Amino acid sequence: MSDYVDVILVIPLQVVEQANRVATVFDPDTGGEHTFGGCLLSPDGAAPATHSMASTIMKPEYMAILSDPEQAFAALAQLAQEYGRAAPIEADVQDFCNNVSIGEPEGLLRIVEKEPAA
């Protein structure tokens, strides 16, 4: 898998479902539908969460088109066919591309559950 790079993606919570449907295409693991939602973020690191962060691998050529819904839709449709997966929904790709941030989240902190007192 040397033709893949590690990438951090951040998405607002209001589009996590759409982002996960898109991730089922580009995330090469079978758990793509669970890519977003596990690592929650907020401006101060306390609940309620406002964003979700995911670390995944991706082919470098796809990173450049993540902010262009038309190019991303075409690439994801081709990738879905190549992987034998369902094609993405155009509205989901639009929501994903219009909201995704690439790289370490600025102004957001991970929400960490406090351990119960002993």
N, C-alpha and C positions, 0 to 999 in steps of 0.2 A: 504493500500500500504506500510505497514511497511517492506516488504521484498525488498524494493528499497532504494537506496542511491542517494543523490545529487552528480552530477559529472560535472566538467567543462571540455569541450573538445575544443581543438583549432586545426584548419585545415587551410592549405594554401589556398588562394583564387582559385588557379588553379585547385583544386579538390573539390570545394564546391558542384558542381552539383552531382558528384559521392557520396560525403558524404551525401547529402540530400536524394539520392535514398536509401542508406544504412539506414539512419535514419528513413525512412518510416517503416522499419521493427522493429527496437529496441525502437523507441520513442513511448510510449504507447498512446500518444495523437493522434488525427486525423490530426494534423498539422505537422507530422514528416518530410514532404517534404520541410518544411520551417525552419527546425532546425538551419541550418547554413545560414549566410548571413546578419542577422540583426545587430549583434554586430561586428563592424569592428575594426581591430587593425593594427598598424604600429609600426616600431621601435621608432618613435619620437612622436606618437600621432597625426600626421598630415597626410592628404591625400598625396599620394594615399595609400589605404589599401593594406596590404600584406597577412593578415590572417582574419579568422572569428572565433569568440568564441561563444560557446553555453553552456547553463546550462540546464541540463536535469536530469532525474532520470533513474537509471539503476539497474538491479539486480547485486549485488556484484560479483557473479561468472562470469559475462560477462566481467568485467573490466580487469581481468587477461588475457583474450585471445584477447584483442583488437589489440595487436601488432603481432598476429600470423594469417595470412590470411587464412590458411587451417582450423584451429580450429574455427575462427570467421565465415567463410563461412558455415561450418557445423552447428554451433549453430544458425546462423541467418536463415538458411533454415528451421531448426526445429521450431524456434520461429515464422517465417512467417506462417508456417502451423498451429501452435497453435493459432495464432491471426487471421487466415483467410486472410492473406495478400499475395501479390505477393512475390515470392522468390527473393532474391537478385541476382544481376548479379555478377558473380565471379570476373570480372575485376574491378567492382566498389568496392568490398570488399577489393581487393588487394590494390587499390589506397588509400582507406580509412585507412587501417591498416598500410601501409607504410608511412603515412603522419600525422596521428593523434597524438596529445600530450594531455596527461591527466593532469589536474590540472591547477593552475594559470599560465598564460603565462609569461615566463621569457624573458625579453628583448623586450617586446611588450607592447604598451599602447593603450588604447581605444581611438578611434577617436570620438571626441565629436563635434557636429555641434555648431558653434558659434551662439549665439543669435544675431539677428539684433539689431543695436543701436537704441535706442528710439528716 
